[in-house]
Each structure stands twice: as C-alpha cells, then as structure tokens.
C-alpha cells in the first residue's frame, strides 16, 4: 500500500471519528432540553421592555422523534395550534378548518420565533462541527439540514466537561446575527432560555420551561390534517 493511500485512509478514518464525536456532543446538549424521546412540556413565554413585562403567553408542547405539536393556552392566539413536522411548519387557527403553512423563523412573541418553541433538539435539525475550544467551553457551529431548521447557522457555546448549553448566536442566511440566546439550568435541565436582538438593548424575551414529562401522542396528531384532533 502506497504512503498516499495510507494517508488517505487515515484521513478518512479520522474525519469519520470526528464527525461522530461532534454528533454525540450535540445529542448530549439535547438531553438538557428534553431527556425523553416523547415529551410534553408546559412553557411560558414573556416579553420584556426595560425589564417590565409587555406580554405573556402559555403553551403545551408535545414532541416526538423530531416533530412537535404546540397548543396555545393563553393570549390573543389562544386555541390555535402549531405543528412542526418533517414536511414543514403549520398553524391551525381555532375557527378555521385549514392549516396554514408558516416558516419556523416567523415571530411568535417578542424575540421568540415559532421554531424556538417547537424545535426541541438541535440534532434533529442541524449538523455540528467543532469551531474552536476555549478555556472552559467548546464552540460548535451548527448548520441547518433542511428548511425545517429555524436558523441557517448557529454558533453554540457548551460546557467543556458536562456539555450543557451556555449561549448561542443565531444567524440568518445573509450571514447576519439575528439573535443572541442564553440558557440557564435547574436540576440538570434547561429552565429558562433568553432571546435578545443584538441591535436592541432594552428588550428581551424569556422562555420558561415550567414542567416536563414523558408522554406520547398518536402519530396522527403530527400531520396537518390531524393536528386539530382532541387530545
């Protein structure tokens, strides 16, 4: 075997090992958002201006294997439902018989997008690579796998030892930073996610995970035709 062929095989083997390790890192991060394959989460989103609340809505989020169904429990859109499926994202207005297709990046409340609420696992929507290592953190670059992803690219800071998420910069397709995201943990799970616009200093939006439990819904709910069924 030539030296060139040996080098090529070693390079391919090393690249495969690195790609697998990056995927495992991202899956480890995901467990801090939801440790279950099938999950029900009670979530509250509050928008702030100058540290005073300007709006608050509550949601139930059912997630299974990369797909999510959101029930809007309070606020102006109470009774509406949102579906994030492998075929795209849809909103079903309470008094309408039709589900309307929307984009995950569309604003939900304050700085939070529909995709921020419905998409629970980075590893479902992004490919990861290690961008750099800092003193106590690893910075991952996440690139979207499909139009189902909320953002085109994310730079994600994670703890070097325990791999929990610390902060993220979310980018638009143009390459501009769209929002900055900070994570806080309680009992080894994310309990608050704070979204800010880098161009606006006096506004922020906080997503609070109030309750998380293992729960499975029938597959029929994760379709645009079945998303309005009685749960």
Short mmCIF file of the C-alpha atoms (twelve columns), coordinates in Angstrom:
data_MODEL
# 
_entry.id   MODEL 
# 
loop_
_atom_site.group_PDB 
_atom_site.id 
_atom_site.type_symbol 
_atom_site.label_atom_id 
_atom_site.label_alt_id 
_atom_site.label_comp_id 
_atom_site.label_asym_id 
_atom_site.label_seq_id 
_atom_site.Cartn_x 
_atom_site.Cartn_y 
_atom_site.Cartn_z 
_atom_site.pdbx_PDB_model_num 
ATOM 1   C CA . UNK A 1   0.000   0.000  0.000  1 
ATOM 2   C CA . UNK A 2   1.409   3.387  -1.023 1 
ATOM 3   C CA . UNK A 3   2.085   6.101  1.547  1 
ATOM 4   C CA . UNK A 4   -0.519  8.312  -0.160 1 
ATOM 5   C CA . UNK A 5   -3.213  5.632  0.174  1 
ATOM 6   C CA . UNK A 6   -2.301  5.086  3.827  1 
ATOM 7   C CA . UNK A 7   -2.574  8.830  4.454  1 
ATOM 8   C CA . UNK A 8   -5.917  8.991  2.643  1 
ATOM 9   C CA . UNK A 9   -7.371  6.103  4.665  1 
ATOM 10  C CA . UNK A 10  -6.109  7.636  7.922  1 
ATOM 11  C CA . UNK A 11  -7.632  10.999 6.968  1 
ATOM 12  C CA . UNK A 12  -10.997 9.446  6.126  1 
ATOM 13  C CA . UNK A 13  -10.979 7.408  9.340  1 
ATOM 14  C CA . UNK A 14  -10.087 10.477 11.458 1 
ATOM 15  C CA . UNK A 15  -12.793 12.570 9.745  1 
ATOM 16  C CA . UNK A 16  -15.409 9.892  10.451 1 
ATOM 17  C CA . UNK A 17  -14.394 9.681  14.127 1 
ATOM 18  C CA . UNK A 18  -14.554 13.494 14.450 1 
ATOM 19  C CA . UNK A 19  -17.972 13.712 12.757 1 
ATOM 20  C CA . UNK A 20  -19.346 11.022 15.064 1 
ATOM 21  C CA . UNK A 21  -17.940 12.767 18.152 1 
ATOM 22  C CA . UNK A 22  -19.497 16.081 17.093 1 
ATOM 23  C CA . UNK A 23  -22.863 14.382 16.601 1 
ATOM 24  C CA . UNK A 24  -22.597 12.787 20.046 1 
ATOM 25  C CA . UNK A 25  -21.730 16.176 21.564 1 
ATOM 26  C CA . UNK A 26  -24.883 17.694 20.087 1 
ATOM 27  C CA . UNK A 27  -27.018 14.787 21.320 1 
ATOM 28  C CA . UNK A 28  -25.557 15.328 24.806 1 
ATOM 29  C CA . UNK A 29  -26.571 19.006 24.635 1 
ATOM 30  C CA . UNK A 30  -30.110 17.996 23.620 1 
ATOM 31  C CA . UNK A 31  -30.630 15.968 26.787 1 
ATOM 32  C CA . UNK A 32  -30.602 19.216 28.801 1 
ATOM 33  C CA . UNK A 33  -33.659 20.421 26.840 1 
ATOM 34  C CA . UNK A 34  -35.552 17.130 26.807 1 
ATOM 35  C CA . UNK A 35  -34.301 13.790 28.143 1 
ATOM 36  C CA . UNK A 36  -37.181 11.856 26.543 1 
ATOM 37  C CA . UNK A 37  -37.944 10.723 23.011 1 
ATOM 38  C CA . UNK A 38  -41.614 11.597 23.588 1 
ATOM 39  C CA . UNK A 39  -42.203 14.687 25.710 1 
ATOM 40  C CA . UNK A 40  -44.896 17.037 26.973 1 
ATOM 41  C CA . UNK A 41  -43.707 20.460 28.131 1 
ATOM 42  C CA . UNK A 42  -45.597 23.327 29.785 1 
ATOM 43  C CA . UNK A 43  -43.976 26.548 28.607 1 
ATOM 44  C CA . UNK A 44  -44.430 30.236 29.350 1 
ATOM 45  C CA . UNK A 45  -43.003 32.995 27.137 1 
ATOM 46  C CA . UNK A 46  -42.695 36.538 28.492 1 
ATOM 47  C CA . UNK A 47  -41.594 39.595 26.500 1 
ATOM 48  C CA . UNK A 48  -39.861 42.431 28.377 1 
ATOM 49  C CA . UNK A 49  -39.057 46.062 27.638 1 
ATOM 50  C CA . UNK A 50  -36.860 47.933 30.117 1 
ATOM 51  C CA . UNK A 51  -37.280 44.904 32.440 1 
ATOM 52  C CA . UNK A 52  -41.070 45.323 32.550 1 
ATOM 53  C CA . UNK A 53  -43.261 42.546 31.108 1 
ATOM 54  C CA . UNK A 54  -45.150 43.584 27.966 1 
ATOM 55  C CA . UNK A 55  -46.727 40.233 27.105 1 
ATOM 56  C CA . UNK A 56  -47.042 36.654 28.322 1 
ATOM 57  C CA . UNK A 57  -48.450 33.527 26.672 1 
ATOM 58  C CA . UNK A 58  -48.569 29.894 27.796 1 
ATOM 59  C CA . UNK A 59  -48.195 26.763 25.687 1 
ATOM 60  C CA . UNK A 60  -48.280 22.981 25.802 1 
ATOM 61  C CA . UNK A 61  -45.661 21.388 23.556 1 
ATOM 62  C CA . UNK A 62  -45.836 17.710 22.583 1 
ATOM 63  C CA . UNK A 63  -42.677 16.400 20.932 1 
ATOM 64  C CA . UNK A 64  -41.893 13.026 19.409 1 
ATOM 65  C CA . UNK A 65  -38.936 11.970 17.286 1 
ATOM 66  C CA . UNK A 66  -38.209 15.391 15.761 1 
ATOM 67  C CA . UNK A 67  -41.819 16.542 15.332 1 
ATOM 68  C CA . UNK A 68  -43.814 18.844 17.628 1 
ATOM 69  C CA . UNK A 69  -47.410 19.889 18.225 1 
ATOM 70  C CA . UNK A 70  -47.972 23.149 20.121 1 
ATOM 71  C CA . UNK A 71  -51.228 24.099 21.840 1 
ATOM 72  C CA . UNK A 72  -51.542 27.838 22.574 1 
ATOM 73  C CA . UNK A 73  -53.175 28.019 26.018 1 
ATOM 74  C CA . UNK A 74  -53.442 31.772 26.611 1 
ATOM 75  C CA . UNK A 75  -53.093 35.136 24.920 1 
ATOM 76  C CA . UNK A 76  -54.525 36.583 21.705 1 
ATOM 77  C CA . UNK A 77  -53.913 33.304 19.821 1 
ATOM 78  C CA . UNK A 78  -55.482 31.061 22.480 1 
ATOM 79  C CA . UNK A 79  -56.913 27.914 20.918 1 
ATOM 80  C CA . UNK A 80  -54.590 27.928 17.909 1 
ATOM 81  C CA . UNK A 81  -52.247 25.022 17.278 1 
ATOM 82  C CA . UNK A 82  -48.835 24.856 15.649 1 
ATOM 83  C CA . UNK A 83  -47.288 21.797 14.020 1 
ATOM 84  C CA . UNK A 84  -43.621 21.281 13.220 1 
ATOM 85  C CA . UNK A 85  -43.412 18.114 11.134 1 
ATOM 86  C CA . UNK A 86  -40.905 16.635 8.721  1 
ATOM 87  C CA . UNK A 87  -42.980 18.200 5.935  1 
ATOM 88  C CA . UNK A 88  -42.838 21.744 7.333  1 
ATOM 89  C CA . UNK A 89  -44.495 24.039 9.870  1 
ATOM 90  C CA . UNK A 90  -48.225 24.777 10.001 1 
ATOM 91  C CA . UNK A 91  -50.577 26.854 12.149 1 
ATOM 92  C CA . UNK A 92  -54.233 25.899 12.609 1 
ATOM 93  C CA . UNK A 93  -56.376 28.844 13.706 1 
ATOM 94  C CA . UNK A 94  -59.155 27.837 16.111 1 
ATOM 95  C CA . UNK A 95  -62.057 28.909 13.882 1 
ATOM 96  C CA . UNK A 96  -60.533 27.732 10.600 1 
ATOM 97  C CA . UNK A 97  -60.783 24.263 9.093  1 
ATOM 98  C CA . UNK A 98  -57.479 24.663 7.237  1 
ATOM 99  C CA . UNK A 99  -53.902 24.607 8.463  1 
ATOM 100 C CA . UNK A 100 -51.711 27.365 7.024  1 
ATOM 101 C CA . UNK A 101 -48.045 26.820 6.236  1 
ATOM 102 C CA . UNK A 102 -45.621 29.165 8.019  1 
ATOM 103 C CA . UNK A 103 -41.844 29.395 8.472  1 
ATOM 104 C CA . UNK A 104 -40.095 28.409 11.740 1 
ATOM 105 C CA . UNK A 105 -38.323 31.773 11.935 1 
ATOM 106 C CA . UNK A 106 -41.612 33.710 11.988 1 
ATOM 107 C CA . UNK A 107 -42.010 35.765 15.186 1 
ATOM 108 C CA . UNK A 108 -44.230 34.261 17.878 1 
ATOM 109 C CA . UNK A 109 -43.883 36.681 20.810 1 
ATOM 110 C CA . UNK A 110 -41.190 39.270 21.365 1 
ATOM 111 C CA . UNK A 111 -37.856 37.902 20.165 1 
ATOM 112 C CA . UNK A 112 -39.027 34.261 20.221 1 
ATOM 113 C CA . UNK A 113 -39.873 32.506 16.951 1 
ATOM 114 C CA . UNK A 114 -42.268 29.627 16.325 1 
ATOM 115 C CA . UNK A 115 -39.268 27.370 15.748 1 
ATOM 116 C CA . UNK A 116 -37.736 28.324 19.107 1 
ATOM 117 C CA . UNK A 117 -40.834 26.938 20.805 1 
ATOM 118 C CA . UNK A 118 -41.463 23.861 18.667 1 
ATOM 119 C CA . UNK A 119 -37.951 22.637 17.874 1 
ATOM 120 C CA . UNK A 120 -36.535 20.887 20.946 1 
ATOM 121 C CA . UNK A 121 -33.493 19.028 19.662 1 
ATOM 122 C CA . UNK A 122 -30.556 20.569 17.790 1 
ATOM 123 C CA . UNK A 123 -29.508 17.149 16.495 1 
ATOM 124 C CA . UNK A 124 -32.801 16.799 14.597 1 
ATOM 125 C CA . UNK A 125 -32.256 19.981 12.584 1 
ATOM 126 C CA . UNK A 126 -28.527 20.705 12.390 1 
ATOM 127 C CA . UNK A 127 -25.183 19.181 11.527 1 
ATOM 128 C CA . UNK A 128 -22.453 20.092 14.018 1 
ATOM 129 C CA . UNK A 129 -18.742 20.724 13.763 1 
ATOM 130 C CA . UNK A 130 -16.292 21.920 16.387 1 
ATOM 131 C CA . UNK A 131 -15.381 25.517 15.578 1 
ATOM 132 C CA . UNK A 132 -12.902 26.043 18.412 1 
ATOM 133 C CA . UNK A 133 -12.157 25.260 22.052 1 
ATOM 134 C CA . UNK A 134 -11.858 27.950 24.701 1 
ATOM 135 C CA . UNK A 135 -10.763 27.695 28.335 1 
ATOM 136 C CA . UNK A 136 -13.913 26.097 29.732 1 
ATOM 137 C CA . UNK A 137 -16.096 25.795 26.656 1 
ATOM 138 C CA . UNK A 138 -16.394 24.213 23.235 1 
ATOM 139 C CA . UNK A 139 -17.872 26.300 20.426 1 
ATOM 140 C CA . UNK A 140 -19.893 24.296 17.912 1 
ATOM 141 C CA . UNK A 141 -21.002 25.529 14.519 1 
ATOM 142 C CA . UNK A 142 -24.427 24.163 13.625 1 
ATOM 143 C CA . UNK A 143 -25.558 24.231 10.004 1 
ATOM 144 C CA . UNK A 144 -29.157 23.563 9.032  1 
ATOM 145 C CA . UNK A 145 -30.067 20.229 7.493  1 
ATOM 146 C CA . UNK A 146 -33.268 21.437 5.808  1 
ATOM 147 C CA . UNK A 147 -35.933 24.178 5.665  1 
ATOM 148 C CA . UNK A 148 -37.332 22.660 8.877  1 
ATOM 149 C CA . UNK A 149 -34.459 24.334 10.755 1 
ATOM 150 C CA . UNK A 150 -35.265 27.674 12.370 1 
ATOM 151 C CA . UNK A 151 -31.886 29.253 11.585 1 
ATOM 152 C CA . UNK A 152 -29.369 28.824 8.784  1 
ATOM 153 C CA . UNK A 153 -26.428 28.668 11.176 1 
ATOM 154 C CA . UNK A 154 -25.838 28.742 14.933 1 
ATOM 155 C CA . UNK A 155 -22.664 29.176 16.958 1 
ATOM 156 C CA . UNK A 156 -23.275 27.304 20.204 1 
ATOM 157 C CA . UNK A 157 -21.110 27.563 23.343 1 
ATOM 158 C CA . UNK A 158 -21.260 24.460 25.545 1 
ATOM 159 C CA . UNK A 159 -19.541 23.492 28.788 1 
ATOM 160 C CA . UNK A 160 -16.398 21.533 28.020 1 
ATOM 161 C CA . UNK A 161 -16.933 18.913 30.728 1 
ATOM 162 C CA . UNK A 162 -20.699 18.443 31.085 1 
ATOM 163 C CA . UNK A 163 -21.735 19.649 27.603 1 
ATOM 164 C CA . UNK A 164 -24.688 21.774 28.737 1 
ATOM 165 C CA . UNK A 165 -25.519 24.801 26.521 1 
ATOM 166 C CA . UNK A 166 -24.424 28.245 27.715 1 
ATOM 167 C CA . UNK A 167 -25.192 30.675 24.895 1 
ATOM 168 C CA . UNK A 168 -25.750 30.789 21.150 1 
ATOM 169 C CA . UNK A 169 -25.576 33.231 18.263 1 
ATOM 170 C CA . UNK A 170 -28.264 32.521 15.644 1 
ATOM 171 C CA . UNK A 171 -27.589 33.624 12.057 1 
ATOM 172 C CA . UNK A 172 -29.742 34.439 9.040  1 
ATOM 173 C CA . UNK A 173 -28.979 33.168 5.532  1 
ATOM 174 C CA . UNK A 174 -27.356 36.561 4.827  1 
ATOM 175 C CA . UNK A 175 -24.719 35.821 7.476  1 
ATOM 176 C CA . UNK A 176 -26.001 38.463 9.918  1 
ATOM 177 C CA . UNK A 177 -26.549 37.604 13.582 1 
ATOM 178 C CA . UNK A 178 -30.320 37.531 14.099 1 
ATOM 179 C CA . UNK A 179 -30.496 36.936 17.835 1 
ATOM 180 C CA . UNK A 180 -28.407 36.028 20.879 1 
ATOM 181 C CA . UNK A 181 -29.620 33.230 23.118 1 
ATOM 182 C CA . UNK A 182 -28.667 32.462 26.735 1 
ATOM 183 C CA . UNK A 183 -29.527 29.273 28.625 1 
ATOM 184 C CA . UNK A 184 -29.967 28.681 32.354 1 
ATOM 185 C CA . UNK A 185 -30.321 25.301 34.060 1 
ATOM 186 C CA . UNK A 186 -32.056 23.876 37.091 1 
ATOM 187 C CA . UNK A 187 -31.728 20.227 38.203 1 
ATOM 188 C CA . UNK A 188 -29.691 19.413 35.066 1 
ATOM 189 C CA . UNK A 189 -32.413 20.635 32.697 1 
ATOM 190 C CA . UNK A 190 -32.831 23.940 30.868 1 
ATOM 191 C CA . UNK A 191 -35.417 26.005 32.739 1 
ATOM 192 C CA . UNK A 192 -35.037 29.409 31.026 1 
ATOM 193 C CA . UNK A 193 -33.971 30.498 27.546 1 
ATOM 194 C CA . UNK A 194 -33.460 34.225 26.984 1 
ATOM 195 C CA . UNK A 195 -33.595 35.747 23.494 1 
ATOM 196 C CA . UNK A 196 -32.215 39.184 22.652 1 
ATOM 197 C CA . UNK A 197 -31.715 41.174 19.464 1 
ATOM 198 C CA . UNK A 198 -28.087 42.389 19.185 1 
ATOM 199 C CA . UNK A 199 -29.355 45.738 17.854 1 
ATOM 200 C CA . UNK A 200 -31.912 46.347 20.645 1 
ATOM 201 C CA . UNK A 201 -30.622 46.764 24.198 1 
ATOM 202 C CA . UNK A 202 -33.819 47.291 26.182 1 
ATOM 203 C CA . UNK A 203 -35.844 44.271 25.046 1 
ATOM 204 C CA . UNK A 204 -35.613 40.575 25.821 1 
ATOM 205 C CA . UNK A 205 -37.861 37.522 25.702 1 
ATOM 206 C CA . UNK A 206 -37.706 34.697 28.238 1 
ATOM 207 C CA . UNK A 207 -38.981 31.198 27.543 1 
ATOM 208 C CA . UNK A 208 -39.562 29.323 30.820 1 
ATOM 209 C CA . UNK A 209 -39.972 25.554 30.907 1 
ATOM 210 C CA . UNK A 210 -42.459 25.099 33.738 1 
ATOM 211 C CA . UNK A 211 -42.907 21.333 33.567 1 
ATOM 212 C CA . UNK A 212 -41.562 18.456 31.513 1 
ATOM 213 C CA . UNK A 213 -42.793 14.872 31.481 1 
ATOM 214 C CA . UNK A 214 -42.595 11.741 29.392 1 
ATOM 215 C CA . UNK A 215 -45.707 11.497 27.224 1 
ATOM 216 C CA . UNK A 216 -46.501 10.097 23.775 1 
ATOM 217 C CA . UNK A 217 -49.150 11.253 21.303 1 
ATOM 218 C CA . UNK A 218 -50.545 9.246  18.409 1 
ATOM 219 C CA . UNK A 219 -48.768 9.833  15.091 1 
ATOM 220 C CA . UNK A 220 -51.981 11.221 13.604 1 
ATOM 221 C CA . UNK A 221 -51.580 14.446 15.604 1 
ATOM 222 C CA . UNK A 222 -48.295 15.185 13.814 1 
ATOM 223 C CA . UNK A 223 -49.987 15.769 10.445 1 
ATOM 224 C CA . UNK A 224 -51.577 18.914 9.010  1 
ATOM 225 C CA . UNK A 225 -54.900 17.051 8.727  1 
ATOM 226 C CA . UNK A 226 -54.847 15.542 12.235 1 
ATOM 227 C CA . UNK A 227 -53.257 18.314 14.296 1 
ATOM 228 C CA . UNK A 228 -56.642 19.694 15.470 1 
ATOM 229 C CA . UNK A 229 -57.876 16.381 16.901 1 
ATOM 230 C CA . UNK A 230 -58.996 16.076 20.516 1 
ATOM 231 C CA . UNK A 231 -56.111 15.220 22.833 1 
# 
